[in-house]
Amino acid sequence: MDASNIQLRAQDTSLLFPCACIIPRHKYVSHSVESIDFYNIQILLVLRHLSIWTLSILSLVISSAALAQRTADEIITQVDRQINSGAAIRMKFSVPGEGAYSILADLGARRARIVAGDLTIVTDGATVWNYNKRTKQLTIDALSNNPNSALKSPQDLFKFHDNYAAELVDHHGSTYTIKLTPNAQVHELMSSLGDIESITFTVVKSKKGYTIKRGLLARTSGKTQISALTVSSVKSVSHSDFTFLAPPGAKMIDLRE
Protein backbone atom coordinates (compact mmCIF):
# COMPACT_ATOMS: atom_id res chain seq x y z
CA MET A 1 0.00 0.00 0.00
CA ASP A 2 1.55 3.32 -1.06
CA ALA A 3 1.72 6.53 1.01
CA SER A 4 -0.86 8.39 -1.07
CA ASN A 5 -3.56 5.79 -0.34
CA ILE A 6 -2.74 5.87 3.37
CA GLN A 7 -3.06 9.65 3.44
CA LEU A 8 -6.37 9.51 1.58
CA ARG A 9 -7.75 7.04 4.14
CA ALA A 10 -6.77 9.34 7.00
CA GLN A 11 -8.50 12.26 5.30
CA ASP A 12 -11.68 10.19 4.89
CA THR A 13 -11.58 9.32 8.60
CA SER A 14 -11.32 12.98 9.56
CA LEU A 15 -14.57 13.59 7.72
CA LEU A 16 -16.27 11.09 10.03
CA PHE A 17 -14.82 12.78 13.14
CA PRO A 18 -14.44 16.49 12.32
CA CYS A 19 -13.84 17.44 15.98
CA ALA A 20 -10.75 15.27 16.28
CA CYS A 21 -7.28 16.49 15.54
CA ILE A 22 -4.84 14.62 13.28
CA ILE A 23 -1.32 14.42 14.63
CA PRO A 24 0.77 16.67 12.37
CA ARG A 25 3.56 15.13 10.33
CA HIS A 26 7.01 16.56 10.97
CA LYS A 27 9.91 16.09 8.69
CA TYR A 28 12.08 14.89 11.58
CA VAL A 29 9.64 12.20 12.84
CA SER A 30 11.23 8.82 12.38
CA HIS A 31 7.95 6.87 12.18
CA SER A 32 6.67 5.91 8.80
CA VAL A 33 3.59 7.51 7.30
CA GLU A 34 1.72 4.25 7.81
CA SER A 35 2.53 4.20 11.55
CA ILE A 36 1.42 7.80 12.06
CA ASP A 37 -1.90 7.20 10.28
CA PHE A 38 -2.48 4.04 12.30
CA TYR A 39 -1.98 5.96 15.57
CA ASN A 40 -4.28 8.73 14.34
CA ILE A 41 -7.05 6.26 13.63
CA GLN A 42 -6.61 4.65 17.07
CA ILE A 43 -6.84 8.03 18.77
CA LEU A 44 -10.01 8.84 16.83
CA LEU A 45 -11.58 5.57 17.88
CA VAL A 46 -10.70 6.19 21.55
CA LEU A 47 -12.16 9.69 21.37
CA ARG A 48 -15.32 8.33 19.84
CA HIS A 49 -15.75 5.75 22.60
CA LEU A 50 -15.08 8.36 25.28
CA SER A 51 -17.75 10.60 23.78
CA ILE A 52 -20.28 7.77 23.78
CA TRP A 53 -19.42 6.84 27.40
CA THR A 54 -19.66 10.47 28.52
CA LEU A 55 -23.06 10.94 26.90
CA SER A 56 -24.28 7.68 28.44
CA ILE A 57 -23.18 8.73 31.93
CA LEU A 58 -24.75 12.18 31.56
CA SER A 59 -27.98 10.62 30.32
CA LEU A 60 -28.01 8.24 33.29
CA VAL A 61 -27.42 11.07 35.79
CA ILE A 62 -30.15 13.24 34.27
CA SER A 63 -32.59 10.33 34.16
CA SER A 64 -31.88 9.42 37.80
CA ALA A 65 -32.42 13.01 38.94
CA ALA A 66 -35.68 13.26 37.01
CA LEU A 67 -36.88 9.95 38.47
CA ALA A 68 -36.00 11.04 42.01
CA GLN A 69 -37.91 14.30 41.58
CA ARG A 70 -40.92 12.50 40.15
CA THR A 71 -40.85 10.01 43.03
CA ALA A 72 -40.72 12.82 45.62
CA ASP A 73 -43.64 14.65 43.98
CA GLU A 74 -45.73 11.46 43.74
CA ILE A 75 -45.16 10.58 47.42
CA ILE A 76 -45.97 14.07 48.66
CA THR A 77 -49.10 14.17 46.50
CA GLN A 78 -50.27 10.89 48.04
CA VAL A 79 -49.51 12.11 51.58
CA ASP A 80 -51.50 15.27 50.83
CA ARG A 81 -54.53 13.23 49.82
CA GLN A 82 -54.36 11.13 52.98
CA ILE A 83 -54.04 13.92 55.53
CA ASN A 84 -56.41 16.34 53.79
CA SER A 85 -59.32 13.91 53.75
CA GLY A 86 -60.98 15.03 57.03
CA ALA A 87 -62.21 18.22 58.66
CA ALA A 88 -58.78 19.18 60.01
CA ILE A 89 -55.15 18.11 60.26
CA ARG A 90 -53.14 17.62 63.44
CA MET A 91 -49.37 17.42 63.65
CA LYS A 92 -47.57 16.60 66.88
CA PHE A 93 -43.90 16.21 67.71
CA SER A 94 -41.36 16.91 70.46
CA VAL A 95 -38.19 18.99 70.28
CA PRO A 96 -35.35 18.26 72.74
CA GLY A 97 -35.06 21.05 75.31
CA GLU A 98 -38.18 22.84 74.04
CA GLY A 99 -41.06 20.49 74.73
CA ALA A 100 -44.10 19.51 72.73
CA TYR A 101 -45.25 21.07 69.48
CA SER A 102 -48.82 20.72 68.24
CA ILE A 103 -50.55 22.19 65.17
CA LEU A 104 -54.27 21.83 64.51
CA ALA A 105 -55.50 23.38 61.26
CA ASP A 106 -59.14 23.53 60.19
CA LEU A 107 -59.42 22.69 56.49
CA GLY A 108 -62.81 24.32 56.06
CA ALA A 109 -62.04 27.72 57.63
CA ARG A 110 -59.14 29.96 58.57
CA ARG A 111 -58.83 28.48 62.05
CA ALA A 112 -55.78 27.07 63.77
CA ARG A 113 -54.31 26.24 67.14
CA ILE A 114 -50.52 26.11 67.37
CA VAL A 115 -48.48 25.20 70.44
CA ALA A 116 -44.71 25.54 70.06
CA GLY A 117 -42.95 25.13 73.37
CA ASP A 118 -43.81 28.21 75.47
CA LEU A 119 -45.69 29.84 72.60
CA THR A 120 -49.41 29.35 71.85
CA ILE A 121 -51.08 30.91 68.81
CA VAL A 122 -54.82 30.53 68.26
CA THR A 123 -57.07 32.02 65.61
CA ASP A 124 -60.76 31.57 64.94
CA GLY A 125 -60.51 33.22 61.54
CA ALA A 126 -61.17 36.71 62.88
CA THR A 127 -59.11 37.12 66.07
CA VAL A 128 -55.55 36.03 66.84
CA TRP A 129 -54.39 35.19 70.36
CA ASN A 130 -50.64 35.01 70.89
CA TYR A 131 -49.59 33.85 74.36
CA ASN A 132 -46.06 33.43 75.72
CA LYS A 133 -46.13 31.11 78.72
CA ARG A 134 -42.67 32.14 79.90
CA THR A 135 -43.37 35.89 79.98
CA LYS A 136 -47.12 35.46 80.62
CA GLN A 137 -47.86 38.01 77.91
CA LEU A 138 -51.02 37.66 75.84
CA THR A 139 -51.36 39.70 72.66
CA ILE A 140 -54.78 39.89 70.98
CA ASP A 141 -55.19 41.25 67.48
CA ALA A 142 -57.61 41.18 64.57
CA LEU A 143 -56.52 38.97 61.73
CA SER A 144 -57.61 41.72 59.32
CA ASN A 145 -54.88 43.97 60.77
CA ASN A 146 -52.30 41.61 59.30
CA PRO A 147 -53.31 41.12 55.65
CA ASN A 148 -50.09 39.26 54.79
CA SER A 149 -50.18 36.93 57.78
CA ALA A 150 -49.73 33.21 57.08
CA LEU A 151 -52.54 32.61 59.59
CA LYS A 152 -55.02 33.72 56.94
CA SER A 153 -54.58 30.24 55.47
CA PRO A 154 -53.09 28.03 58.20
CA GLN A 155 -54.11 24.91 56.29
CA ASP A 156 -51.45 25.85 53.73
CA LEU A 157 -48.92 24.43 56.18
CA PHE A 158 -50.13 20.97 55.21
CA LYS A 159 -50.43 21.41 51.47
CA PHE A 160 -47.03 19.90 50.91
CA HIS A 161 -47.24 19.48 47.15
CA ASP A 162 -48.43 23.05 46.46
CA ASN A 163 -46.44 25.01 49.05
CA TYR A 164 -43.17 23.13 49.42
CA ALA A 165 -40.32 22.12 47.13
CA ALA A 166 -39.90 18.36 47.60
CA GLU A 167 -36.52 16.65 47.28
CA LEU A 168 -35.88 12.91 47.62
CA VAL A 169 -32.89 12.67 49.96
CA ASP A 170 -32.71 8.92 50.54
CA HIS A 171 -34.49 5.71 49.58
CA HIS A 172 -34.19 2.18 50.95
CA GLY A 173 -36.87 -0.31 49.96
CA SER A 174 -40.24 1.07 51.06
CA THR A 175 -38.69 3.85 53.17
CA TYR A 176 -38.26 7.32 51.66
CA THR A 177 -36.64 10.43 53.13
CA ILE A 178 -37.99 13.66 51.64
CA LYS A 179 -36.88 17.22 52.35
CA LEU A 180 -39.59 19.90 52.19
CA THR A 181 -38.61 23.55 51.73
CA PRO A 182 -41.56 25.96 52.16
CA ASN A 183 -42.49 28.81 49.86
CA ALA A 184 -42.26 32.41 51.08
CA GLN A 185 -45.71 32.62 52.70
CA VAL A 186 -45.47 29.35 54.64
CA HIS A 187 -41.86 30.10 55.52
CA GLU A 188 -43.03 33.18 57.43
CA LEU A 189 -45.16 31.08 59.77
CA MET A 190 -42.54 28.36 60.17
CA SER A 191 -39.93 30.96 61.05
CA SER A 192 -42.18 32.35 63.79
CA LEU A 193 -42.42 28.85 65.27
CA GLY A 194 -38.69 28.61 65.88
CA ASP A 195 -36.70 29.78 62.85
CA ILE A 196 -37.62 26.63 60.90
CA GLU A 197 -36.15 26.72 57.39
CA SER A 198 -37.22 23.27 56.19
CA ILE A 199 -38.46 19.92 57.46
CA THR A 200 -37.37 16.45 56.40
CA PHE A 201 -39.80 13.54 56.69
CA THR A 202 -39.06 9.83 56.62
CA VAL A 203 -42.12 8.05 55.24
CA VAL A 204 -42.83 4.34 54.89
CA LYS A 205 -45.01 2.91 52.16
CA SER A 206 -47.57 0.21 52.96
CA LYS A 207 -50.71 -1.19 51.35
CA LYS A 208 -52.74 1.58 53.00
CA GLY A 209 -50.50 4.37 51.72
CA TYR A 210 -47.64 6.33 53.29
CA THR A 211 -46.98 6.84 57.01
CA ILE A 212 -44.73 9.63 58.28
CA LYS A 213 -42.37 8.09 60.84
CA ARG A 214 -39.58 10.55 61.63
CA GLY A 215 -38.75 14.22 61.13
CA LEU A 216 -35.78 16.55 61.08
CA LEU A 217 -36.03 20.32 61.41
CA ALA A 218 -33.50 22.55 59.69
CA ARG A 219 -33.12 25.87 61.47
CA THR A 220 -30.94 28.89 61.03
CA SER A 221 -28.98 27.62 64.05
CA GLY A 222 -28.60 24.04 62.72
CA LYS A 223 -30.52 20.78 62.45
CA THR A 224 -32.78 19.37 65.18
CA GLN A 225 -34.03 15.80 65.33
CA ILE A 226 -37.66 15.66 66.43
CA SER A 227 -39.38 12.72 68.10
CA ALA A 228 -42.88 11.32 68.60
CA LEU A 229 -43.93 12.71 65.23
CA THR A 230 -47.49 12.13 64.05
CA VAL A 231 -49.43 13.73 61.20
CA SER A 232 -53.05 12.70 61.00
CA SER A 233 -56.43 13.61 59.57
CA VAL A 234 -59.06 14.76 62.11
CA LYS A 235 -62.68 13.87 61.40
CA SER A 236 -64.30 16.70 63.37
CA VAL A 237 -63.41 19.83 65.37
CA SER A 238 -65.31 22.15 67.70
CA HIS A 239 -65.44 25.91 68.23
CA SER A 240 -63.56 25.59 71.54
CA ASP A 241 -60.55 24.19 69.69
CA PHE A 242 -60.00 27.62 68.18
CA THR A 243 -60.67 29.99 71.08
CA PHE A 244 -58.29 31.03 73.86
CA LEU A 245 -59.01 31.90 77.48
CA ALA A 246 -56.43 34.10 79.18
CA PRO A 247 -54.71 32.27 82.07
CA PRO A 248 -54.71 33.91 85.52
CA GLY A 249 -52.00 36.54 85.81
CA ALA A 250 -51.63 37.02 82.03
CA LYS A 251 -50.45 40.47 80.93
CA MET A 252 -52.86 41.37 78.17
CA ILE A 253 -52.17 43.63 75.17
CA ASP A 254 -55.23 44.19 72.98
CA LEU A 255 -54.40 45.61 69.55
CA ARG A 256 -57.92 45.38 68.16
CA GLU A 257 -58.92 48.83 69.41
C-alpha positions in Angstrom: 0.0 0.0 0.0 1.6 3.3 -1.1 1.7 6.5 1.0 -0.9 8.4 -1.1 -3.6 5.8 -0.3 -2.7 5.9 3.4 -3.1 9.7 3.4 -6.4 9.5 1.6 -7.7 7.0 4.1 -6.8 9.3 7.0 -8.5 12.3 5.3 -11.7 10.2 4.9 -11.6 9.3 8.6 -11.3 13.0 9.6 -14.6 13.6 7.7 -16.3 11.1 10.0 -14.8 12.8 13.1 -14.4 16.5 12.3 -13.8 17.4 16.0 -10.8 15.3 16.3 -7.3 16.5 15.5 -4.8 14.6 13.3 -1.3 14.4 14.6 0.8 16.7 12.4 3.6 15.1 10.3 7.0 16.6 11.0 9.9 16.1 8.7 12.1 14.9 11.6 9.6 12.2 12.8 11.2 8.8 12.4 8.0 6.9 12.2 6.7 5.9 8.8 3.6 7.5 7.3 1.7 4.3 7.8 2.5 4.2 11.5 1.4 7.8 12.1 -1.9 7.2 10.3 -2.5 4.0 12.3 -2.0 6.0 15.6 -4.3 8.7 14.3 -7.0 6.3 13.6 -6.6 4.7 17.1 -6.8 8.0 18.8 -10.0 8.8 16.8 -11.6 5.6 17.9 -10.7 6.2 21.5 -12.2 9.7 21.4 -15.3 8.3 19.8 -15.8 5.7 22.6 -15.1 8.4 25.3 -17.8 10.6 23.8 -20.3 7.8 23.8 -19.4 6.8 27.4 -19.7 10.5 28.5 -23.1 10.9 26.9 -24.3 7.7 28.4 -23.2 8.7 31.9 -24.7 12.2 31.6 -28.0 10.6 30.3 -28.0 8.2 33.3 -27.4 11.1 35.8 -30.1 13.2 34.3 -32.6 10.3 34.2 -31.9 9.4 37.8 -32.4 13.0 38.9 -35.7 13.3 37.0 -36.9 9.9 38.5 -36.0 11.0 42.0 -37.9 14.3 41.6 -40.9 12.5 40.2 -40.8 10.0 43.0 -40.7 12.8 45.6 -43.6 14.6 44.0 -45.7 11.5 43.7 -45.2 10.6 47.4 -46.0 14.1 48.7 -49.1 14.2 46.5 -50.3 10.9 48.0 -49.5 12.1 51.6 -51.5 15.3 50.8 -54.5 13.2 49.8 -54.4 11.1 53.0 -54.0 13.9 55.5 -56.4 16.3 53.8 -59.3 13.9 53.8 -61.0 15.0 57.0 -62.2 18.2 58.7 -58.8 19.2 60.0 -55.1 18.1 60.3 -53.1 17.6 63.4 -49.4 17.4 63.7 -47.6 16.6 66.9 -43.9 16.2 67.7 -41.4 16.9 70.5 -38.2 19.0 70.3 -35.4 18.3 72.7 -35.1 21.0 75.3 -38.2 22.8 74.0 -41.1 20.5 74.7 -44.1 19.5 72.7 -45.3 21.1 69.5 -48.8 20.7 68.2 -50.5 22.2 65.2 -54.3 21.8 64.5 -55.5 23.4 61.3 -59.1 23.5 60.2 -59.4 22.7 56.5 -62.8 24.3 56.1 -62.0 27.7 57.6 -59.1 30.0 58.6 -58.8 28.5 62.0 -55.8 27.1 63.8 -54.3 26.2 67.1 -50.5 26.1 67.4 -48.5 25.2 70.4 -44.7 25.5 70.1 -43.0 25.1 73.4 -43.8 28.2 75.5 -45.7 29.8 72.6 -49.4 29.4 71.8 -51.1 30.9 68.8 -54.8 30.5 68.3 -57.1 32.0 65.6 -60.8 31.6 64.9 -60.5 33.2 61.5 -61.2 36.7 62.9 -59.1 37.1 66.1 -55.6 36.0 66.8 -54.4 35.2 70.4 -50.6 35.0 70.9 -49.6 33.9 74.4 -46.1 33.4 75.7 -46.1 31.1 78.7 -42.7 32.1 79.9 -43.4 35.9 80.0 -47.1 35.5 80.6 -47.9 38.0 77.9 -51.0 37.7 75.8 -51.4 39.7 72.7 -54.8 39.9 71.0 -55.2 41.3 67.5 -57.6 41.2 64.6 -56.5 39.0 61.7 -57.6 41.7 59.3 -54.9 44.0 60.8 -52.3 41.6 59.3 -53.3 41.1 55.7 -50.1 39.3 54.8 -50.2 36.9 57.8 -49.7 33.2 57.1 -52.5 32.6 59.6 -55.0 33.7 56.9 -54.6 30.2 55.5 -53.1 28.0 58.2 -54.1 24.9 56.3 -51.4 25.8 53.7 -48.9 24.4 56.2 -50.1 21.0 55.2 -50.4 21.4 51.5 -47.0 19.9 50.9 -47.2 19.5 47.1 -48.4 23.0 46.5 -46.4 25.0 49.1 -43.2 23.1 49.4 -40.3 22.1 47.1 -39.9 18.4 47.6 -36.5 16.6 47.3 -35.9 12.9 47.6 -32.9 12.7 50.0 -32.7 8.9 50.5 -34.5 5.7 49.6 -34.2 2.2 50.9 -36.9 -0.3 50.0 -40.2 1.1 51.1 -38.7 3.8 53.2 -38.3 7.3 51.7 -36.6 10.4 53.1 -38.0 13.7 51.6 -36.9 17.2 52.4 -39.6 19.9 52.2 -38.6 23.5 51.7 -41.6 26.0 52.2 -42.5 28.8 49.9 -42.3 32.4 51.1 -45.7 32.6 52.7 -45.5 29.3 54.6 -41.9 30.1 55.5 -43.0 33.2 57.4 -45.2 31.1 59.8 -42.5 28.4 60.2 -39.9 31.0 61.1 -42.2 32.3 63.8 -42.4 28.8 65.3 -38.7 28.6 65.9 -36.7 29.8 62.9 -37.6 26.6 60.9 -36.1 26.7 57.4 -37.2 23.3 56.2 -38.5 19.9 57.5 -37.4 16.4 56.4 -39.8 13.5 56.7 -39.1 9.8 56.6 -42.1 8.1 55.2 -42.8 4.3 54.9 -45.0 2.9 52.2 -47.6 0.2 53.0 -50.7 -1.2 51.4 -52.7 1.6 53.0 -50.5 4.4 51.7 -47.6 6.3 53.3 -47.0 6.8 57.0 -44.7 9.6 58.3 -42.4 8.1 60.8 -39.6 10.6 61.6 -38.8 14.2 61.1 -35.8 16.5 61.1 -36.0 20.3 61.4 -33.5 22.6 59.7 -33.1 25.9 61.5 -30.9 28.9 61.0 -29.0 27.6 64.0 -28.6 24.0 62.7 -30.5 20.8 62.5 -32.8 19.4 65.2 -34.0 15.8 65.3 -37.7 15.7 66.4 -39.4 12.7 68.1 -42.9 11.3 68.6 -43.9 12.7 65.2 -47.5 12.1 64.0 -49.4 13.7 61.2 -53.1 12.7 61.0 -56.4 13.6 59.6 -59.1 14.8 62.1 -62.7 13.9 61.4 -64.3 16.7 63.4 -63.4 19.8 65.4 -65.3 22.2 67.7 -65.4 25.9 68.2 -63.6 25.6 71.5 -60.5 24.2 69.7 -60.0 27.6 68.2 -60.7 30.0 71.1 -58.3 31.0 73.9 -59.0 31.9 77.5 -56.4 34.1 79.2 -54.7 32.3 82.1 -54.7 33.9 85.5 -52.0 36.5 85.8 -51.6 37.0 82.0 -50.5 40.5 80.9 -52.9 41.4 78.2 -52.2 43.6 75.2 -55.2 44.2 73.0 -54.4 45.6 69.5 -57.9 45.4 68.2 -58.9 48.8 69.4 
